[in-house]
Amino acid sequence: MTDFNNLLIECGAAITLHFSLSLTSGEIIDSNFEQDPASFRLGDGSMLPGFEAVLLGLRAGECIEERLQPEQAFGSVNPRNFQRFPIAKFEHLLEDELIPAEVGSVVCFKDPGGFDLSGVVTDIGNEFIGIDFNHPLAGKQIIFRAKIISVIPASVDAVEVKS
């Protein structure tokens, strides 16, 4: 029988962990330390590559805390993701009686493929409205904490049994 307690995390391994993401100010963005742990296969797209990279080589029971640069986390701010649109196309949002769009509001669009694309209103002028399509955490350093609960090698098919 294989001892999974001493296995190193490698690409394709099934990992169960607790994690948190926070800003350098200490503000927690996301955490499951007070909930059930998350399970995924390293490299399956569940986590961003920068977060996965710091997990490589860890074992069950180990903890990590890493400060990730923007490029390793949610990316740098891309100036091309700041767009200006004619204000006339947004009058219905600006005049909404329940939730009028204002600077800081999140607005959703459909991209050519029909997928939702969110942006944040950055400015509202007489003729144009500015929208930032960068990820809200772009350009920010992220503190990634994780406690590895279990590691199952890539060669083993994992099945979750719920009672």
Protein Blocks (a to p, Z undefined) as FASTA:
>chain_A
ZZfklpccdehiacddddddddfkopafbdcklmccddddehilpacfklmmmmgopaeh
iacdddddfklmnopadfklpccddfklmmmmmmomklgcdehiacddddfkopacdddd
fbdcfkbccddfbdfkgoiacddddddfbdcdfklccddddZZ
